[in-house]
């Protein structure tokens, strides 16, 4: 699975494990076993770095929820469940798009329920390219 990059996609994901290792007392993340065993319908919070049109601050950082829709051998595909506040509405990066991620990106989670399991079965508004 290709990881998103600022250069190609205009956004990328921060590594939550690296952030936790740098500041273990102040940057909590769920245990590895929890992050690696997410199921369809679970919600994962990820940190997104987003390119924006601002010469002084060319990137914004947002923490947003992603609804897990597919578990793969190399990670997860989820549906962005938030609208980013740093960019205007667009078809490329908005709630409903498919997002690839790995356990190392997860900084928080919420367990699935009947509603989120149902929502995870829907098609995303824009699919992530498969390798």
N, C-alpha and C positions, 0 to 999 in steps of 0.2 A: 504494500500500500504506500503510495507516495504521500509524504508529509507536506502540508501546506508551507509555502515560503512567502516572505514579504515581496520578493522580487517577481515571482510568478503570479501569486494569488492576491497580493495586497494585504495579507494577514498571515499570521503564524501562531503557534501555541507555545507558551512558556512551559518549561520543565518544572513541575511542582516538586519533584524529588530534589532537584538541584537547589531550589529556593529553600526547601526545608533543611537541607544539609548546611546551607549557608547561615541559617538562623533558626536552629531547632527549638529554641526557647520561645520564639515569638511567631513562627510560621508553622502551624500544625497542618498535617495532612492525615487522612485515614490510613490505617495499616495497609501494607502491601497486599495481603490476602484479600481484603475488601476491595481494593482498587482493581486487582487483577481478575476478580470474579463477578464483575457487574453482569447483570442479566437484562434482557429486553424489558424495557419499561422503567428501569432505574434512571435516576437523574444524576448526572455528573457535572460538577462545577469545574470549569477550565478557565485559564487566564489567556486571553487573546491579545496579541500585539497587532495593531491595525494601522496601516498607512493612511494618513490623512493629508489633505491639502492645506498645509500650514508650514511655511518656511522656518519659523522659529521652533515649532514642535511638530516634526514630520510623522510622529507615531503617537498613537493613543493606546492605553492599556485598559482593558475591561475584563471583569470577571463575569462570566455568563454561564447559564445552565444549558446542558445538552441532554436530550432524551435518548437513551441508548436504544437503538433499533436493531443492531446486528452485532453479534460477537464473532470475531474471526480469529484465525491462528496468530495473527500479528497485532491484534488490538480490537478496536471497536469502530463502528459507524454509528453516528447519532444524528439527531435533528436539532439544530439550534433552536432553543426555546425562549430566547430573549431577542429583543431588537437592540442593536448597538446604539448607544447615544452619541458616539463621536462622529458618525457619518450619516448622511441623508439616506432616505429609503432608496434601495437599489435591488436589482435582481441577482447580483453576484454574492452579496454577503448580508443576509437578513434572516430573521426567524423563518424557519421552515426549510432552510438548506441543509444538505447532508454534510457532516463534519467527520473526518477521520481523526482518531486519537488513540493513544496508548495509556496504559495504567499510570505511567510516569507523569502524565499531564493532569491527572485528577487531583484537585485540591479539597474537594468535599463531595458528598453524595447524599441522595435521599432515596430510600427504598421505594420500589415500585408499588403501585396499587392497581385496582381494576381499571381505573381511568387512564393511567399512564401506559399500561400494557396495551390498551385499545389504541391510544394515540401513536404508540411506537409502531403499530402495524400499518399506518398510513404511508403513502409514498411521499418523499420529500419534494419540495418545490423545485429543487435543483440537485441532481445526483453528483456525488464526487466521482471523478473518473477512476475506474478500476484498472489495475495493472494488467 
